[in-house]
Structure formats: C-alpha cells, structure tokens
Amino acid sequence: MLASLLIQTLNGLASASLLFLVALGLSLIFGVTRIVNFAHGSFYMLGAYMAVSINVWLGGGILGFWGAVAGAALAVAAIGLVMELTILRRIYRAPELLQLVATFGVVLLIKDATLFIWGPEDILGARAPGLTGSISIFGKRLPLYDVFLILLGPAMLAAIWWLLRRTAWGLRVRAATEDRGMAAALGIDQARLFTSVLALGAGLAGLAGALALPREPASLGMDLSIIADVFVVTVVGGLGSIPGAYLAAVIISVIKAWCIGLGTVNVFGTVVSFTKLTLVAEFLVLATVLVLRPHGLLGSEPPAQRGAAHVHAPLPEPARGFWMAAGLGLVAMLALPLFADRYALVLLTDIAVFALLASSLAILMGWAGMASFGHAAYFGAGAYGAALAALAGAPFAVSVASGLILATGLAALIGRLAVRTSGISLAMLTLAFAQILWAIAFQWDGVTGGSNGLVGVWPPGPLASKTTYFLFAMLTAAVTLGLLWRLAHSPFGYALRATRDNPRRAEASGFDTLALRWSAFILSGAIAGLAGAIFVFSKGSLSPDVLAIPRSVDALVMVLLGGFETLAGPIVGALVFTLLADWLTRTTDYWQAVLGAAIITLTLIFPHGIVGTFERWRARGDRQ
C-alpha cells in the first residue's frame, strides 16, 4: 500500500511539472496584462499537435523528438504573439472580462482549425528517445520519463526565477506587475512588454503540450481539460506568485494521483470511492484555500486594489420612451406565434430563458461589481429542482417554485462563503462550487440520473403546446426583467452600485457592504434558478451539462457581448449569441470557428458591449 502511494505521489509530481509549465505562462500573462487568457489551454493543445507533425517531418529519433518539442514551443509562441498584436492590443482599455470573451473566441477558432488540419481522431505521439525505460522503487516501476518530468518542474522554476530577478526584461516585468501606471511613467514600453510576455506564456503552454505527448495522445479535448486545472493552480498558489503556482500544482496533482491510486476503500465499514473525487479534487482544494486565504497560498492583495476605486459608467434611468419601446417589443414578441413555426418557437423560448440567465449574471457583474465563472450552478439547480419535483408528481407551479427555492438557497450558501473575496479569486471560487455540483449531478445516479440525466419532464395541460409555453416563458421573462429594472433604480440598486464603486466610502456612509453583496448573490441565484426551471420544461429533459463550465461561459459571453453596465445589454447579448450560434450550427460544420471570429469581431467593434458602446457613442454625440 505504501509503495503504491509512493509511486502515485511520484506520478503526481510528474504531472505537476506539466501543469506548472502551463500555469507559469498564465501567471506571467495575468500578472503583467491583467488578462484572464481563456485561450491558454488551446496553446497547450496546439503544442501537442504541432509536436506530432514536426516530429514526423524531422524523421523521428532524438533529433525529431526534441526538435519537435522546441519547434512546437516556438510555433505556439508565435501564435500567441500574433494574438496579442491583432486582437488583445486593440482592447486593452476595454473591461478586463471582455478581453476574456475575446480569448474565448480564439479558443473556438483554434478548436476548429485543429479539427480541420489534424482531424477528429486522437493522435499518439512518439516516446522520448533515451527515456523509454523505467526504474524500480520498492518493487514498483516508475517510467524514466516521469523522473525527467519530476526534475523539470524545479528546473523551470529556478530558470524563471533567474529570468525575472537577474535580467533587465525581468525587472520590467516585475515593475509592470506591481504598478502598470508607474511602469509607463518610468518609460517602459508596455506594448512591447505585453507582446513578449504573451509570446513567452504561450510558448511555455506549447512546450508543456509537446512534453505531454509521451503520457497522453493529442486530442481535441486537451484545451478544456487543462484550462480549468490551470486556472485553479494559478489562483490557489496566489495570482502572480510563481513559487505559489508550483506549490499548488504539486498539491493538486498529488491529491488527484492519490485519489486514483486509492480507488475504492473500506473505511470503518463504509465503502468510499476516492476515484470519484478525482473529478472535483482540485475544486475542493480551491474552495478550501480561497475560503481560508482569499488571495491564495503565497499570494497577496493585488496592488491595484489597495484603496483603489473603480467608478463604472452610471446606469441611466429608463425614460418614458424606453418603456414604450419595451412594451411594443413585448407585444411584437407575443405576436410571433402567428407567424413562427415550431422550431422558431423553441428558439424564441431559449432566448427568453437566456435573457433571464444573462440578466441574473448582470446583477452580480454590473450592479455589484462581482465576477462569476460558475453561474451555471444556480441555473442547473433550478433545472434539477424543478425536474425532480415534477417527476415526483408535484404540480407545475410547485415544481417551478421548487427549482427557484433550491437555486436561491444554494446562492445564499455560496454567497455567504464568497462575498469576502473579490476579483479573479471570487470568480474562481464560484467556478469551484459549480464544478463540485456538476460532479455530484454526474455521479449521483440514484437521484440525478448520473450522466444520463433525467427525461420526461414536460409541462402539463395547456402549457404542453409549444405556442402556449413560449407565451408563458416570454411573459415570465418580461415581468421579471421589468421588476429587475425597477429594482436597479431603487435605494437597494443605488446602494449596491455605491458598494461596487467604492466599498470603503460606502461603509463610511453606513452601508453594510457584505450584506448588500450577499443580497445580490441571492437575487442573482434566484433569477438564474427561475431560468433553469423554465428551461427544463421547454426541453423535456436535462443532463449534468446544465451545470458545466460551457454553460457558465455562454452566460458570461452573453452579458459581455451586450454590455453588463446597461439594463438592455444582457438581453441583447442573449439574443445575438443565441441566434448566431443557432444559425451557424445549421450552416457549417466548422461553426465554432465562425462563431469565434464573430465574437472577436464584436468585441473589437463594441469594446464595451453592443448596447454599452452605442450608449457611449450617443453620450459623446450629446456632449459635442
């Protein structure tokens, strides 16, 4: 048993080195540019695929393998450089989370480009020449390549430490990390610095992907499988802390290796499956660390947050013409069943649902200034709560109320733990809770149906008609959004935005900032739960995908595309994203690439979201 745990620990250390290489690049990029680069996992995937092709082109052998590793790292670094020059440099002054949406568009582009070039099948890579054997440890075999990887992690940590501490470039990087404004005042060319950091970070991710080939095949799922782990490592270690990233990579990789090695264990007569914990091990670590140490194991409060206040654009009071236009729009939507077919009604119902979901997220992002990467937790809770109640024989209204109550209670619990954090730490904490819930839904076969989900969840009686259900969904969304817009300009809404703009001044004015933030969490979760309850009855079934990361990302993209500092922005974002995704999936096999290009284009044209940018243009015209 001890020998097996030792081998699993060493396997975990080998995995930690690869994870650290990817997290190292992400830490450097975020530390200097403040960009949460969602495309970093795509660089890792590209490194693996390019290493396969370069190895074949070089003829294999020692030259082929190590030449492919170096070539893949350089090629991916060049791709990162191009991304910075063509996309990110144009939106550095846009809201930071909108930059994340642009990098998400890059993810979709790279995914389909990889599919087009290398095909859908997994590709096995070559083994490392000279490192194909193994050594014996207490009767167990450890591959020599794992020994190499174990040594590589500390070596890269030392190399980066030297680069940052002993070179002029490293001095500029540390200066920009501490205070970008002061670094610019001292004459540091930030444009060149950002480009070099993006190239180095992308190259490190590509290097990790190439080095991973002897342990796993190149596959199209590598990007999303690694990016969540990398985000977790970066945040657990402490944003910007390179030693913290290595420590977090070791802790998480070793714990996951132990879970795999222990398998199913009988603990005092109770069978415990540690293998199932593998799905959420890193997120359990993340949640625990952030609750106890909001800035990570070796991190500290970002300098930009010390006493700083960021004032968002004011939220204008809707004029009478706004309400008139909204009323006419609602009447037009309700008249659509006279002209729309069954498919269009289903799509329009989705738009109503996603408008609710996006608006619920905008409560956190726009009103309270809190980012959430795990908003699917409340959406999925509402869907599962309603579905389970309906399958148990509860009336439709009771089922919807059950989903709403479950989502609200979950938001209250998560919010209570999360409101003391902020920024990327808060976003990652919400992601951790969402992934834990996803793992529960995925593996709790007796209640949630496991990976198969639940089926047969249809609305009763008159609501069974697609036309009637569309009208119900649209009216529910319209009434809820109208109440939200009124609430935005109530004393609660103004107090919440005051807390967002300057927490210290709000506290000095007598506001209970934590209570206000917690209230925003609860309200946001309740609206998202209502959206989930309506969604499950429109589809008739659900699966754990409603809780997964892509659903949270979709909600985030909708809010940011429309503009989270406006009332109508989330609705416009939900409309544009849903219609665009639906049209592309029916038009081309490579719809993800076209959607990614469209998202990038929209973020470049509308750097504050579609509605937000139009409002800024109008305000600029009024001043002139």
SVG drawing of the C-alpha trace seen along z (x, -y; Angstrom):
<svg xmlns="http://www.w3.org/2000/svg" viewBox="-55 -70 76 76">
<polyline fill="none" stroke="black" stroke-width="0.4" points="0.0,0.0 2.8,-2.4 4.8,-1.5 1.7,-2.2 1.1,-5.6 4.8,-6.5 4.6,-5.6 1.3,-7.6 3.0,-10.5 5.8,-10.4 3.3,-10.2 1.6,-13.2 4.9,-15.1 5.5,-14.4 2.0,-15.6 2.6,-18.7 5.6,-19.7 3.5,-19.8 0.7,-21.6 3.1,-24.1 4.5,-24.9 1.1,-25.9 0.2,-27.7 3.5,-29.5 2.7,-31.1 -0.8,-32.1 0.6,-33.6 3.0,-35.7 0.4,-36.9 -2.1,-37.8 0.4,-39.4 1.5,-41.9 -1.5,-42.3 -4.3,-41.5 -5.9,-39.4 -7.6,-36.1 -6.4,-34.2 -9.0,-31.6 -7.1,-30.5 -4.1,-29.3 -5.5,-25.7 -5.6,-26.0 -1.9,-26.8 -1.3,-23.6 -3.3,-21.6 -1.6,-23.2 1.8,-22.3 0.9,-18.7 -0.5,-18.6 2.4,-20.6 5.0,-18.4 3.4,-15.3 3.7,-16.9 7.2,-18.3 8.5,-15.0 7.3,-13.2 8.7,-16.0 12.1,-15.6 12.1,-11.9 11.8,-10.9 14.6,-9.8 16.4,-12.1 16.5,-15.0 12.9,-14.5 11.5,-14.3 13.5,-17.1 13.4,-19.2 9.6,-18.8 9.4,-19.9 11.4,-23.1 9.7,-23.7 6.2,-23.4 7.1,-25.8 8.4,-28.4 5.5,-28.0 2.9,-28.4 4.8,-31.4 4.5,-33.0 0.7,-32.3 0.5,-34.0 2.4,-37.0 0.0,-37.3 -3.0,-37.1 -1.6,-39.9 -0.8,-42.1 -4.1,-41.6 -6.7,-41.2 -5.7,-42.0 -3.7,-45.1 -6.9,-46.7 -8.9,-46.1 -6.5,-46.7 -8.7,-49.6 -11.9,-47.6 -13.3,-46.0 -11.0,-43.1 -13.7,-40.5 -14.5,-41.5 -10.9,-40.6 -11.7,-37.1 -14.6,-36.9 -12.2,-37.8 -9.8,-35.0 -12.8,-32.6 -13.4,-33.5 -9.8,-32.5 -10.5,-29.1 -13.3,-28.4 -11.1,-29.4 -8.2,-27.2 -10.5,-24.3 -12.0,-24.1 -8.6,-25.0 -7.1,-22.0 -10.1,-19.8 -9.6,-20.9 -5.8,-20.3 -5.4,-17.1 -8.9,-15.6 -11.2,-14.4 -9.2,-11.3 -6.7,-11.2 -3.1,-11.1 -0.4,-9.1 2.9,-10.8 6.4,-9.4 8.1,-8.2 11.1,-10.2 14.3,-8.5 16.6,-7.5 13.8,-7.8 11.7,-4.8 12.7,-2.6 11.8,-2.5 13.3,-2.2 12.2,0.0 11.1,-1.6 10.1,0.9 9.1,3.4 7.1,0.8 8.1,-0.5 8.4,-4.3 9.0,-5.4 12.2,-7.2 10.3,-9.9 8.4,-10.6 11.7,-11.1 12.7,-13.6 9.4,-15.5 9.8,-15.5 13.2,-17.2 11.9,-19.5 9.5,-21.4 12.0,-22.7 14.5,-23.4 11.9,-25.6 11.0,-27.3 14.7,-28.2 15.1,-29.3 12.1,-31.7 13.3,-33.0 16.6,-33.9 14.9,-35.4 12.7,-37.7 15.4,-38.6 18.6,-38.8 17.7,-40.3 16.5,-43.8 13.4,-42.2 12.5,-40.5 12.9,-43.8 10.4,-45.5 8.0,-42.6 8.1,-42.9 7.6,-46.6 4.6,-46.2 3.2,-43.6 3.4,-45.8 2.1,-49.1 1.5,-49.4 0.9,-53.1 4.2,-53.8 6.0,-51.5 4.6,-53.5 5.7,-56.8 9.2,-55.4 9.4,-54.9 8.8,-51.2 7.3,-50.3 4.3,-48.4 3.2,-47.4 6.5,-45.5 6.4,-44.2 2.9,-42.8 3.8,-41.2 6.9,-39.5 5.0,-38.2 2.2,-36.8 4.7,-35.1 6.6,-33.6 3.4,-32.5 2.1,-30.9 5.4,-29.2 5.5,-27.7 2.0,-26.2 3.1,-24.9 6.2,-23.3 4.0,-21.6 1.7,-20.2 4.7,-18.8 6.2,-17.3 2.8,-15.7 2.8,-13.5 4.6,-10.5 2.0,-10.4 -1.2,-11.2 -2.3,-11.4 -3.0,-14.7 -6.8,-15.3 -9.4,-18.0 -10.4,-17.9 -7.0,-18.8 -7.7,-22.6 -10.7,-22.5 -9.4,-19.6 -6.3,-21.6 -7.6,-25.2 -9.8,-24.6 -6.9,-23.0 -4.5,-25.8 -6.9,-28.5 -7.2,-26.6 -3.5,-26.3 -2.9,-30.0 -5.5,-31.1 -4.7,-28.6 -1.0,-29.5 -1.7,-33.2 -2.1,-35.4 1.3,-36.4 3.2,-34.1 5.5,-31.7 6.5,-29.6 2.9,-29.6 1.9,-28.2 4.4,-25.3 3.3,-24.6 -0.4,-24.5 0.4,-22.3 2.2,-19.8 -0.6,-19.7 -3.4,-19.3 -1.6,-16.8 -0.5,-14.6 -4.0,-14.7 -5.5,-13.6 -2.9,-10.9 -3.7,-9.6 -7.4,-9.5 -6.7,-7.4 -4.3,-5.1 -6.6,-4.6 -9.6,-3.7 -12.4,-2.2 -11.5,-1.9 -13.5,-0.4 -13.3,-3.0 -14.8,-1.7 -17.3,0.4 -18.2,-2.3 -17.1,-2.0 -15.6,-5.3 -14.8,-5.8 -11.8,-8.1 -11.8,-7.7 -15.0,-9.7 -13.3,-12.5 -10.8,-12.9 -13.3,-14.9 -13.5,-17.6 -10.3,-17.2 -8.8,-20.4 -12.0,-22.4 -12.3,-21.1 -8.8,-22.4 -9.6,-25.7 -12.8,-26.2 -11.0,-25.4 -8.0,-27.6 -10.0,-30.6 -12.4,-30.5 -9.4,-30.4 -6.9,-32.5 -8.8,-34.7 -5.5,-35.6 -4.1,-32.1 -1.4,-30.2 1.5,-32.5 -0.4,-35.4 -1.1,-38.9 -3.7,-41.5 -3.1,-43.0 -1.6,-46.4 -4.2,-47.9 -6.9,-47.0 -5.3,-48.7 -7.5,-51.6 -8.4,-52.0 -11.9,-52.7 -13.2,-52.0 -16.2,-54.0 -18.4,-52.4 -20.5,-54.2 -23.7,-55.4 -26.8,-53.4 -29.3,-55.8 -32.9,-56.0 -35.1,-54.5 -37.0,-57.2 -40.7,-57.0 -39.8,-56.2 -37.7,-53.3 -40.8,-51.7 -42.9,-52.4 -40.3,-50.7 -40.1,-47.8 -43.8,-47.4 -44.0,-47.5 -41.2,-44.9 -43.0,-42.6 -46.3,-42.9 -44.3,-42.1 -42.7,-39.0 -46.1,-37.8 -47.5,-38.1 -44.7,-35.9 -46.6,-32.6 -48.9,-33.8 -46.0,-33.6 -43.4,-31.3 -43.1,-27.5 -42.5,-25.0 -38.7,-25.2 -38.7,-29.0 -40.9,-28.9 -38.4,-26.6 -35.6,-29.0 -37.6,-32.0 -38.2,-30.3 -34.5,-29.7 -33.9,-33.4 -36.4,-34.3 -34.6,-31.8 -31.1,-33.0 -32.2,-36.6 -33.2,-35.8 -29.9,-33.9 -27.8,-36.7 -29.7,-39.4 -29.2,-37.4 -25.4,-37.4 -25.5,-41.1 -26.8,-41.7 -23.5,-40.4 -21.3,-41.9 -23.0,-45.2 -24.7,-46.1 -22.4,-44.6 -19.1,-44.5 -18.6,-40.8 -17.4,-38.3 -18.8,-34.8 -17.4,-31.9 -19.8,-29.4 -23.3,-30.9 -24.4,-27.6 -24.6,-26.3 -27.9,-28.2 -29.2,-27.6 -28.7,-23.9 -30.0,-23.8 -33.2,-25.4 -33.5,-22.9 -32.8,-19.9 -35.1,-21.1 -38.0,-21.6 -37.4,-18.3 -37.1,-16.2 -40.3,-17.8 -42.2,-17.2 -41.1,-13.6 -42.2,-13.1 -45.7,-14.2 -45.8,-17.8 -47.9,-20.3 -46.2,-22.6 -46.3,-25.7 -44.9,-23.8 -42.1,-22.3 -41.0,-25.7 -41.1,-27.0 -39.0,-24.1 -36.3,-24.9 -36.5,-28.5 -36.1,-27.7 -33.2,-25.3 -31.3,-27.8 -32.0,-30.6 -30.8,-28.5 -27.7,-27.4 -26.9,-31.0 -27.3,-32.1 -24.9,-29.4 -22.3,-30.0 -22.6,-33.8 -22.1,-33.6 -18.7,-32.0 -17.8,-34.1 -18.6,-37.7 -15.4,-38.2 -13.4,-37.5 -13.2,-39.7 -11.8,-39.8 -10.5,-36.7 -10.4,-34.9 -14.2,-35.3 -14.8,-34.2 -12.7,-31.1 -14.5,-30.3 -17.8,-30.4 -16.4,-28.1 -15.2,-25.7 -18.7,-25.4 -20.2,-24.9 -17.8,-22.1 -18.5,-20.4 -22.2,-20.4 -21.6,-19.2 -19.6,-16.2 -22.4,-15.4 -25.0,-15.5 -22.8,-13.5 -22.2,-10.7 -25.4,-10.6 -27.2,-8.0 -29.9,-7.3 -31.2,-10.9 -30.0,-12.9 -29.7,-10.0 -26.0,-10.5 -24.5,-11.1 -27.8,-10.0 -29.7,-12.8 -33.5,-13.0 -36.2,-12.6 -39.9,-13.0 -40.1,-16.5 -42.9,-18.1 -45.3,-20.9 -48.9,-19.7 -52.2,-20.5 -52.3,-23.7 -48.7,-24.5 -47.7,-21.4 -48.2,-23.3 -45.0,-25.0 -47.0,-28.1 -48.5,-28.3 -45.2,-27.6 -43.5,-30.2 -46.1,-32.8 -45.6,-31.7 -41.8,-31.9 -41.9,-35.3 -44.4,-36.8 -42.5,-35.4 -39.2,-36.8 -40.8,-40.2 -42.4,-40.6 -39.2,-39.5 -37.0,-41.8 -39.3,-44.7 -39.2,-44.2 -35.4,-44.0 -35.1,-47.3 -37.3,-48.9 -35.1,-47.4 -32.0,-48.8 -33.2,-52.3 -34.5,-51.6 -32.5,-52.5 -31.2,-48.9 -29.9,-49.3 -28.1,-52.6 -26.6,-51.3 -25.3,-48.2 -23.6,-50.2 -22.2,-52.5 -20.7,-49.5 -19.3,-48.4 -17.7,-51.8 -16.1,-52.5 -16.6,-49.9 -14.7,-52.0 -16.7,-55.1 -19.9,-53.1 -19.0,-51.6 -18.2,-55.0 -21.7,-56.1 -23.3,-53.4 -23.9,-50.7 -23.4,-47.1 -21.4,-46.2 -21.2,-42.4 -24.9,-42.2 -25.5,-44.1 -23.2,-41.8 -24.8,-38.7 -28.2,-40.0 -27.0,-40.5 -25.8,-36.8 -29.2,-35.6 -31.2,-37.7 -28.9,-36.7 -29.2,-33.0 -33.0,-33.2 -33.4,-34.7 -30.9,-32.1 -32.8,-29.3 -36.1,-30.6 -34.5,-30.5 -33.3,-26.9 -36.8,-25.8 -38.4,-27.3 -35.6,-25.8 -36.0,-22.2 -39.8,-22.1 -39.1,-23.5 -36.7,-20.7 -38.4,-17.8 -35.1,-16.5 -31.8,-17.6 -28.2,-16.4 -25.3,-17.5 -24.3,-19.7 -26.6,-22.4 -24.1,-22.7 -20.9,-22.5 -18.3,-25.2 -19.5,-25.8 -22.9,-26.9 -21.3,-29.4 -19.1,-30.7 -22.1,-31.1 -23.8,-33.3 -20.7,-35.3 -20.3,-35.8 -23.9,-37.0 -23.6,-39.5 -20.3,-40.9 -21.4,-41.0 -24.4,-43.1 -22.8,-45.2 -23.0,-44.5 -23.2,-48.1 -26.6,-48.6 -30.1,-47.2 -30.8,-46.1 -27.3,-44.8 -27.7,-41.2 -31.0,-40.8 -29.3,-42.0 -26.3,-39.7 -28.6,-36.7 -30.5,-37.5 -27.3,-37.9 -25.4,-35.0 -28.4,-32.5 -29.4,-33.5 -25.8,-33.5 -25.0,-30.1 -28.2,-28.5 -27.7,-29.8 -24.0,-28.8 -24.6,-25.2 -27.2,-24.7 -25.0,-26.3 -21.4,-24.9 -19.6,-22.0 -17.0,-24.5 -19.5,-26.7 -17.2,-27.1 -14.6,-28.9 -17.1,-31.2 -18.7,-31.9 -15.3,-32.6 -14.5,-35.0 -17.8,-36.7 -17.3,-37.1 -13.8,-38.5 -15.1,-41.0 -17.9,-42.1 -15.6,-42.7 -13.3,-44.8 -16.1,-46.9 -18.0,-47.1 -15.3,-47.1 -18.0,-47.9 -20.6,-45.5 -23.1,-46.3 -25.5,-48.3 -22.8,-49.8 -20.8,-51.1 -23.8,-52.6 -24.7,-54.4 -21.1,-55.8 -21.3,-56.9 -24.7,-58.6 -23.3,-60.3 -20.3,-61.5 -22.5,-63.0 -24.7,-64.8 -21.5,-66.4 -20.5,-67.6"/>
</svg>
